[in-house]
Amino acid sequence: MAYKISDECISCGACAESCPMNAIAEGDAHYEIDADACIDCGACAETCPIGAISE
């Protein structure tokens, strides 16, 4: 199951920079994770400064 970014995202981009699969891109309201490309490594969740990313 891919990680998800909540509406609490502040669009800092730290998660996108940490993703080894380039599965994260800026969406309309906040960054979004492409579930098909996500490998569930958790790098994004560890990098998020506000904890807006979860499984």
All heavy atoms as TSV, in Angstrom:
chain	resi	resn	atom	element	x	y	z
A	1	MET	N	N	0.846	-1.184	0.000
A	1	MET	CA	C	0.000	0.000	0.000
A	1	MET	C	C	0.888	1.243	0.000
A	1	MET	O	O	1.805	1.360	0.808
A	1	MET	CB	C	-0.895	-0.014	1.225
A	1	MET	CG	C	-1.852	1.100	1.291
A	1	MET	SD	S	-2.923	0.863	2.730
A	1	MET	CE	C	-4.156	2.032	2.384
A	2	ALA	N	N	0.618	2.144	-0.893
A	2	ALA	CA	C	1.431	3.348	-1.033
A	2	ALA	C	C	1.205	4.328	0.110
A	2	ALA	O	O	0.144	4.349	0.726
A	2	ALA	CB	C	1.106	4.030	-2.358
A	3	TYR	N	N	2.211	5.125	0.364
A	3	TYR	CA	C	2.085	6.192	1.351
A	3	TYR	C	C	1.164	7.265	0.796
A	3	TYR	O	O	0.971	7.373	-0.417
A	3	TYR	CB	C	3.465	6.783	1.648
A	3	TYR	CG	C	4.255	5.965	2.632
A	3	TYR	CD1	C	4.858	4.770	2.263
A	3	TYR	CD2	C	4.406	6.385	3.947
A	3	TYR	CE1	C	5.570	4.011	3.170
A	3	TYR	CE2	C	5.115	5.635	4.859
A	3	TYR	CZ	C	5.698	4.446	4.468
A	3	TYR	OH	O	6.396	3.713	5.377
A	4	LYS	N	N	0.595	8.075	1.692
A	4	LYS	CA	C	-0.307	9.152	1.290
A	4	LYS	C	C	0.087	10.438	1.995
A	4	LYS	O	O	0.557	10.416	3.124
A	4	LYS	CB	C	-1.752	8.802	1.641
A	4	LYS	CG	C	-2.254	7.621	0.851
A	4	LYS	CD	C	-3.705	7.349	1.117
A	4	LYS	CE	C	-4.083	6.132	0.282
A	4	LYS	NZ	N	-5.429	5.741	0.377
A	5	ILE	N	N	-0.142	11.544	1.319
A	5	ILE	CA	C	0.146	12.866	1.876
A	5	ILE	C	C	-1.181	13.514	2.252
A	5	ILE	O	O	-2.087	13.615	1.427
A	5	ILE	CB	C	0.908	13.737	0.865
A	5	ILE	CG1	C	2.227	13.056	0.475
A	5	ILE	CG2	C	1.167	15.124	1.444
A	5	ILE	CD1	C	3.018	13.759	-0.608
A	6	SER	N	N	-1.284	13.960	3.498
A	6	SER	CA	C	-2.539	14.556	3.976
A	6	SER	C	C	-2.654	16.021	3.549
A	6	SER	O	O	-1.705	16.621	3.037
A	6	SER	CB	C	-2.615	14.466	5.500
A	6	SER	OG	O	-1.729	15.391	6.095
A	7	ASP	N	N	-3.820	16.587	3.817
A	7	ASP	CA	C	-4.074	17.992	3.497
A	7	ASP	C	C	-3.239	18.938	4.362
A	7	ASP	O	O	-3.214	20.138	4.112
A	7	ASP	CB	C	-5.552	18.320	3.665
A	7	ASP	CG	C	-6.421	17.663	2.600
A	7	ASP	OD1	O	-5.880	17.314	1.527
A	7	ASP	OD2	O	-7.632	17.495	2.833
A	8	GLU	N	N	-2.569	18.394	5.381
A	8	GLU	CA	C	-1.708	19.218	6.232
A	8	GLU	C	C	-0.403	19.603	5.534
A	8	GLU	O	O	0.345	20.436	6.031
A	8	GLU	CB	C	-1.401	18.477	7.525
A	8	GLU	CG	C	-2.627	18.216	8.371
A	8	GLU	CD	C	-2.338	17.291	9.540
A	8	GLU	OE1	O	-1.187	16.878	9.714
A	8	GLU	OE2	O	-3.289	16.993	10.281
A	9	CYS	N	N	-0.132	19.012	4.377
A	9	CYS	CA	C	1.089	19.270	3.609
A	9	CYS	C	C	1.283	20.770	3.378
A	9	CYS	O	O	0.346	21.477	3.002
A	9	CYS	CB	C	0.999	18.546	2.269
A	9	CYS	SG	S	2.330	18.912	1.111
A	10	ILE	N	N	2.511	21.247	3.621
A	10	ILE	CA	C	2.822	22.663	3.431
A	10	ILE	C	C	3.567	22.912	2.117
A	10	ILE	O	O	4.069	24.003	1.876
A	10	ILE	CB	C	3.634	23.212	4.630
A	10	ILE	CG1	C	4.931	22.422	4.823
A	10	ILE	CG2	C	2.778	23.211	5.894
A	10	ILE	CD1	C	5.881	23.009	5.869
A	11	SER	N	N	3.648	21.887	1.268
A	11	SER	CA	C	4.271	21.976	-0.057
A	11	SER	C	C	5.717	22.466	-0.023
A	11	SER	O	O	6.130	23.268	-0.852
A	11	SER	CB	C	3.434	22.869	-0.981
A	11	SER	OG	O	2.164	22.300	-1.188
A	12	CYS	N	N	6.478	21.934	0.926
A	12	CYS	CA	C	7.889	22.339	1.028
A	12	CYS	C	C	8.770	21.606	0.021
A	12	CYS	O	O	9.851	22.081	-0.315
A	12	CYS	CB	C	8.410	22.116	2.443
A	12	CYS	SG	S	8.559	20.381	2.934
A	13	GLY	N	N	8.331	20.432	-0.447
A	13	GLY	CA	C	9.072	19.682	-1.444
A	13	GLY	C	C	10.119	18.723	-0.905
A	13	GLY	O	O	10.768	18.030	-1.671
A	14	ALA	N	N	10.283	18.664	0.405
A	14	ALA	CA	C	11.290	17.779	0.993
A	14	ALA	C	C	11.021	16.324	0.630
A	14	ALA	O	O	11.948	15.560	0.342
A	14	ALA	CB	C	11.330	17.947	2.505
A	15	CYS	N	N	9.772	15.921	0.608
A	15	CYS	CA	C	9.421	14.537	0.296
A	15	CYS	C	C	9.784	14.182	-1.140
A	15	CYS	O	O	10.312	13.102	-1.408
A	15	CYS	CB	C	7.933	14.296	0.542
A	15	CYS	SG	S	6.831	15.368	-0.413
A	16	ALA	N	N	9.512	15.083	-2.061
A	16	ALA	CA	C	9.804	14.821	-3.474
A	16	ALA	C	C	11.299	14.638	-3.685
A	16	ALA	O	O	11.718	13.781	-4.462
A	16	ALA	CB	C	9.264	15.955	-4.336
A	17	GLU	N	N	12.094	15.420	-2.986
A	17	GLU	CA	C	13.547	15.322	-3.115
A	17	GLU	C	C	14.075	14.011	-2.544
A	17	GLU	O	O	15.082	13.495	-3.013
A	17	GLU	CB	C	14.212	16.502	-2.424
A	17	GLU	CG	C	13.944	17.829	-3.104
A	17	GLU	CD	C	14.510	19.008	-2.329
A	17	GLU	OE1	O	15.324	18.805	-1.407
A	17	GLU	OE2	O	14.119	20.130	-2.655
A	18	SER	N	N	13.391	13.462	-1.544
A	18	SER	CA	C	13.869	12.243	-0.895
A	18	SER	C	C	13.384	10.963	-1.562
A	18	SER	O	O	13.901	9.885	-1.268
A	18	SER	CB	C	13.441	12.234	0.572
A	18	SER	OG	O	12.039	12.034	0.678
A	19	CYS	N	N	12.426	11.048	-2.467
A	19	CYS	CA	C	11.842	9.855	-3.083
A	19	CYS	C	C	12.769	9.255	-4.145
A	19	CYS	O	O	13.044	9.899	-5.162
A	19	CYS	CB	C	10.501	10.190	-3.722
A	19	CYS	SG	S	9.704	8.749	-4.480
A	20	PRO	N	N	13.233	8.017	-3.923
A	20	PRO	CA	C	14.137	7.390	-4.888
A	20	PRO	C	C	13.462	6.991	-6.206
A	20	PRO	O	O	14.129	6.752	-7.203
A	20	PRO	CB	C	14.651	6.153	-4.147
A	20	PRO	CG	C	13.553	5.810	-3.205
A	20	PRO	CD	C	12.968	7.135	-2.781
A	21	MET	N	N	12.143	6.940	-6.206
A	21	MET	CA	C	11.395	6.538	-7.399
A	21	MET	C	C	10.783	7.730	-8.145
A	21	MET	O	O	10.088	7.549	-9.137
A	21	MET	CB	C	10.276	5.568	-7.003
A	21	MET	CG	C	10.774	4.303	-6.331
A	21	MET	SD	S	11.974	3.386	-7.319
A	21	MET	CE	C	10.947	2.855	-8.671
A	22	ASN	N	N	11.008	8.930	-7.662
A	22	ASN	CA	C	10.402	10.134	-8.244
A	22	ASN	C	C	8.890	9.973	-8.357
A	22	ASN	O	O	8.286	10.356	-9.361
A	22	ASN	CB	C	11.017	10.456	-9.610
A	22	ASN	CG	C	12.470	10.826	-9.492
A	22	ASN	OD1	O	12.861	11.567	-8.596
A	22	ASN	ND2	N	13.292	10.299	-10.384
A	23	ALA	N	N	8.286	9.411	-7.314
A	23	ALA	CA	C	6.849	9.144	-7.303
A	23	ALA	C	C	6.040	10.290	-6.716
A	23	ALA	O	O	4.829	10.188	-6.613
A	23	ALA	CB	C	6.567	7.873	-6.516
A	24	ILE	N	N	6.703	11.373	-6.338
A	24	ILE	CA	C	6.000	12.486	-5.695
A	24	ILE	C	C	6.104	13.730	-6.558
A	24	ILE	O	O	7.186	14.106	-7.020
A	24	ILE	CB	C	6.588	12.766	-4.293
A	24	ILE	CG1	C	6.523	11.492	-3.445
A	24	ILE	CG2	C	5.843	13.914	-3.618
A	24	ILE	CD1	C	7.194	11.608	-2.100
A	25	ALA	N	N	4.966	14.373	-6.779
A	25	ALA	CA	C	4.923	15.588	-7.589
A	25	ALA	C	C	3.950	16.576	-6.961
A	25	ALA	O	O	3.055	16.191	-6.209
A	25	ALA	CB	C	4.481	15.262	-9.012
A	26	GLU	N	N	4.122	17.832	-7.300
A	26	GLU	CA	C	3.235	18.859	-6.767
A	26	GLU	C	C	1.871	18.752	-7.429
A	26	GLU	O	O	1.757	18.720	-8.649
A	26	GLU	CB	C	3.837	20.243	-7.012
A	26	GLU	CG	C	3.149	21.324	-6.229
A	26	GLU	CD	C	3.939	22.629	-6.213
A	26	GLU	OE1	O	4.956	22.729	-6.893
A	26	GLU	OE2	O	3.505	23.539	-5.505
A	27	GLY	N	N	0.838	18.666	-6.596
A	27	GLY	CA	C	-0.535	18.586	-7.082
A	27	GLY	C	C	-1.204	19.943	-7.004
A	27	GLY	O	O	-0.542	20.963	-6.784
A	28	ASP	N	N	-2.510	19.975	-7.158
A	28	ASP	CA	C	-3.248	21.233	-7.116
A	28	ASP	C	C	-3.183	21.893	-5.742
A	28	ASP	O	O	-2.915	23.084	-5.632
A	28	ASP	CB	C	-4.714	21.002	-7.498
A	28	ASP	CG	C	-4.864	20.615	-8.962
A	28	ASP	OD1	O	-3.984	20.966	-9.768
A	28	ASP	OD2	O	-5.861	19.955	-9.287
A	29	ALA	N	N	-3.444	21.117	-4.688
A	29	ALA	CA	C	-3.489	21.674	-3.336
A	29	ALA	C	C	-2.214	21.408	-2.544
A	29	ALA	O	O	-1.828	22.215	-1.701
A	29	ALA	CB	C	-4.688	21.105	-2.582
A	30	HIS	N	N	-1.573	20.275	-2.803
A	30	HIS	CA	C	-0.354	19.897	-2.092
A	30	HIS	C	C	0.351	18.801	-2.878
A	30	HIS	O	O	-0.140	18.374	-3.922
A	30	HIS	CB	C	-0.670	19.425	-0.665
A	30	HIS	CG	C	-1.668	18.310	-0.590
A	30	HIS	ND1	N	-1.382	17.013	-0.933
A	30	HIS	CD2	C	-2.978	18.314	-0.220
A	30	HIS	CE1	C	-2.443	16.260	-0.767
A	30	HIS	NE2	N	-3.446	17.025	-0.342
A	31	TYR	N	N	1.497	18.357	-2.402
A	31	TYR	CA	C	2.217	17.288	-3.085
A	31	TYR	C	C	1.411	15.994	-3.022
A	31	TYR	O	O	0.653	15.770	-2.091
A	31	TYR	CB	C	3.596	17.081	-2.453
A	31	TYR	CG	C	4.617	18.048	-3.004
A	31	TYR	CD1	C	4.660	19.366	-2.582
A	31	TYR	CD2	C	5.537	17.638	-3.958
A	31	TYR	CE1	C	5.580	20.251	-3.091
A	31	TYR	CE2	C	6.469	18.519	-4.480
A	31	TYR	CZ	C	6.488	19.828	-4.047
A	31	TYR	OH	O	7.404	20.702	-4.564
A	32	GLU	N	N	1.575	15.159	-4.054
A	32	GLU	CA	C	0.840	13.905	-4.141
A	32	GLU	C	C	1.792	12.782	-4.521
A	32	GLU	O	O	2.772	12.997	-5.210
A	32	GLU	CB	C	-0.272	14.020	-5.180
A	32	GLU	CG	C	-1.293	15.079	-4.819
A	32	GLU	CD	C	-2.360	15.269	-5.898
A	32	GLU	OE1	O	-2.274	14.607	-6.952
A	32	GLU	OE2	O	-3.258	16.076	-5.664
A	33	ILE	N	N	1.471	11.565	-4.057
A	33	ILE	CA	C	2.284	10.388	-4.333
A	33	ILE	C	C	1.583	9.523	-5.371
A	33	ILE	O	O	0.408	9.198	-5.232
A	33	ILE	CB	C	2.514	9.566	-3.048
A	33	ILE	CG1	C	3.263	10.409	-2.020
A	33	ILE	CG2	C	3.278	8.281	-3.364
A	33	ILE	CD1	C	3.410	9.755	-0.658
A	34	ASP	N	N	2.316	9.148	-6.425
A	34	ASP	CA	C	1.805	8.237	-7.441
A	34	ASP	C	C	1.848	6.828	-6.847
A	34	ASP	O	O	2.927	6.249	-6.684
A	34	ASP	CB	C	2.672	8.328	-8.693
A	34	ASP	CG	C	2.237	7.371	-9.796
A	34	ASP	OD1	O	1.389	6.490	-9.554
A	34	ASP	OD2	O	2.778	7.506	-10.918
A	35	ALA	N	N	0.696	6.284	-6.515
A	35	ALA	CA	C	0.610	4.978	-5.847
A	35	ALA	C	C	1.226	3.856	-6.679
A	35	ALA	O	O	1.756	2.894	-6.134
A	35	ALA	CB	C	-0.836	4.649	-5.520
A	36	ASP	N	N	1.176	3.975	-7.997
A	36	ASP	CA	C	1.738	2.937	-8.863
A	36	ASP	C	C	3.260	2.945	-8.856
A	36	ASP	O	O	3.887	1.912	-9.074
A	36	ASP	CB	C	1.228	3.102	-10.299
A	36	ASP	CG	C	-0.259	2.837	-10.418
A	36	ASP	OD1	O	-0.783	2.030	-9.628
A	36	ASP	OD2	O	-0.895	3.441	-11.299
A	37	ALA	N	N	3.862	4.097	-8.598
A	37	ALA	CA	C	5.321	4.210	-8.601
A	37	ALA	C	C	5.925	4.050	-7.208
A	37	ALA	O	O	7.100	3.719	-7.075
A	37	ALA	CB	C	5.730	5.554	-9.192
A	38	CYS	N	N	5.120	4.256	-6.172
A	38	CYS	CA	C	5.601	4.177	-4.789
A	38	CYS	C	C	6.015	2.748	-4.441
A	38	CYS	O	O	5.288	1.798	-4.707
A	38	CYS	CB	C	4.500	4.644	-3.835
A	38	CYS	SG	S	4.938	4.558	-2.088
A	39	ILE	N	N	7.206	2.593	-3.825
A	39	ILE	CA	C	7.699	1.267	-3.425
A	39	ILE	C	C	7.629	1.074	-1.908
A	39	ILE	O	O	8.238	0.158	-1.373
A	39	ILE	CB	C	9.126	1.020	-3.936
A	39	ILE	CG1	C	10.096	2.064	-3.383
A	39	ILE	CG2	C	9.150	0.973	-5.464
A	39	ILE	CD1	C	11.568	1.759	-3.646
A	40	ASP	N	N	6.922	1.938	-1.215
A	40	ASP	CA	C	6.714	1.838	0.232
A	40	ASP	C	C	8.012	1.852	1.034
A	40	ASP	O	O	8.133	1.159	2.040
A	40	ASP	CB	C	5.925	0.571	0.593
A	40	ASP	CG	C	4.544	0.553	-0.027
A	40	ASP	OD1	O	3.918	1.619	-0.082
A	40	ASP	OD2	O	4.096	-0.526	-0.450
A	41	CYS	N	N	8.980	2.634	0.603
A	41	CYS	CA	C	10.266	2.660	1.314
A	41	CYS	C	C	10.219	3.532	2.568
A	41	CYS	O	O	11.008	3.358	3.479
A	41	CYS	CB	C	11.384	3.121	0.388
A	41	CYS	SG	S	11.288	4.859	-0.105
A	42	GLY	N	N	9.311	4.520	2.604
A	42	GLY	CA	C	9.167	5.376	3.769
A	42	GLY	C	C	10.098	6.563	3.829
A	42	GLY	O	O	10.070	7.321	4.796
A	43	ALA	N	N	10.929	6.752	2.818
A	43	ALA	CA	C	11.870	7.878	2.828
A	43	ALA	C	C	11.138	9.212	2.922
A	43	ALA	O	O	11.573	10.117	3.626
A	43	ALA	CB	C	12.749	7.849	1.584
A	44	CYS	N	N	10.019	9.324	2.263
A	44	CYS	CA	C	9.258	10.577	2.271
A	44	CYS	C	C	8.714	10.884	3.663
A	44	CYS	O	O	8.786	12.012	4.141
A	44	CYS	CB	C	8.130	10.526	1.253
A	44	CYS	SG	S	6.954	9.174	1.490
A	45	ALA	N	N	8.166	9.863	4.317
A	45	ALA	CA	C	7.590	10.048	5.647
A	45	ALA	C	C	8.651	10.462	6.656
A	45	ALA	O	O	8.399	11.286	7.533
A	45	ALA	CB	C	6.893	8.771	6.104
A	46	GLU	N	N	9.843	9.914	6.517
A	46	GLU	CA	C	10.941	10.262	7.422
A	46	GLU	C	C	11.421	11.684	7.198
A	46	GLU	O	O	11.922	12.327	8.113
A	46	GLU	CB	C	12.106	9.291	7.222
A	46	GLU	CG	C	11.788	7.871	7.640
A	46	GLU	CD	C	12.883	6.885	7.264
A	46	GLU	OE1	O	13.958	7.312	6.800
A	46	GLU	OE2	O	12.664	5.678	7.429
A	47	THR	N	N	11.251	12.191	5.989
A	47	THR	CA	C	11.747	13.517	5.618
A	47	THR	C	C	10.748	14.635	5.915
A	47	THR	O	O	11.151	15.764	6.145
A	47	THR	CB	C	12.089	13.536	4.110
A	47	THR	OG1	O	13.019	12.500	3.841
A	47	THR	CG2	C	12.711	14.854	3.699
A	48	CYS	N	N	9.463	14.324	5.904
A	48	CYS	CA	C	8.438	15.353	6.078
A	48	CYS	C	C	8.591	16.063	7.427
A	48	CYS	O	O	8.513	15.426	8.477
A	48	CYS	CB	C	7.044	14.742	5.976
A	48	CYS	SG	S	5.719	15.966	6.125
A	49	PRO	N	N	8.777	17.394	7.397
A	49	PRO	CA	C	8.999	18.125	8.655
A	49	PRO	C	C	7.773	18.246	9.547
A	49	PRO	O	O	7.901	18.550	10.734
A	49	PRO	CB	C	9.476	19.502	8.177
A	49	PRO	CG	C	8.871	19.671	6.833
A	49	PRO	CD	C	8.853	18.278	6.239
A	50	ILE	N	N	6.579	18.023	8.990
A	50	ILE	CA	C	5.372	18.161	9.816
A	50	ILE	C	C	4.613	16.846	9.991
A	50	ILE	O	O	3.536	16.829	10.566
A	50	ILE	CB	C	4.433	19.247	9.260
A	50	ILE	CG1	C	3.936	18.874	7.856
A	50	ILE	CG2	C	5.110	20.607	9.253
A	50	ILE	CD1	C	2.730	19.662	7.433
A	51	GLY	N	N	5.127	15.758	9.457
A	51	GLY	CA	C	4.475	14.461	9.616
A	51	GLY	C	C	3.195	14.308	8.847
A	51	GLY	O	O	2.272	13.638	9.299
A	52	ALA	N	N	3.132	14.909	7.657
A	52	ALA	CA	C	1.908	14.863	6.845
A	52	ALA	C	C	1.816	13.619	5.974
A	52	ALA	O	O	0.854	13.468	5.222
A	52	ALA	CB	C	1.818	16.107	5.976
A	53	ILE	N	N	2.793	12.712	6.068
A	53	ILE	CA	C	2.804	11.518	5.230
A	53	ILE	C	C	2.664	10.268	6.083
A	53	ILE	O	O	3.364	10.109	7.086
A	53	ILE	CB	C	4.099	11.445	4.389
A	53	ILE	CG1	C	4.267	12.723	3.575
A	53	ILE	CG2	C	4.094	10.213	3.492
A	53	ILE	CD1	C	5.584	12.824	2.833
A	54	SER	N	N	1.741	9.389	5.677
A	54	SER	CA	C	1.518	8.153	6.422
A	54	SER	C	C	1.188	7.017	5.476
A	54	SER	O	O	0.902	7.239	4.307
A	54	SER	CB	C	0.384	8.349	7.416
A	54	SER	OG	O	-0.810	8.649	6.743
A	55	GLU	N	N	1.212	5.792	6.014
A	55	GLU	CA	C	0.879	4.620	5.203
A	55	GLU	C	C	-0.606	4.512	5.031
A	55	GLU	O	O	-1.383	4.898	5.828
A	55	GLU	CB	C	1.393	3.350	5.879
A	55	GLU	CG	C	2.889	3.198	5.755
A	55	GLU	CD	C	3.349	1.856	6.288
A	55	GLU	OE1	O	3.339	0.896	5.501
A	55	GLU	OE2	O	3.711	1.796	7.462
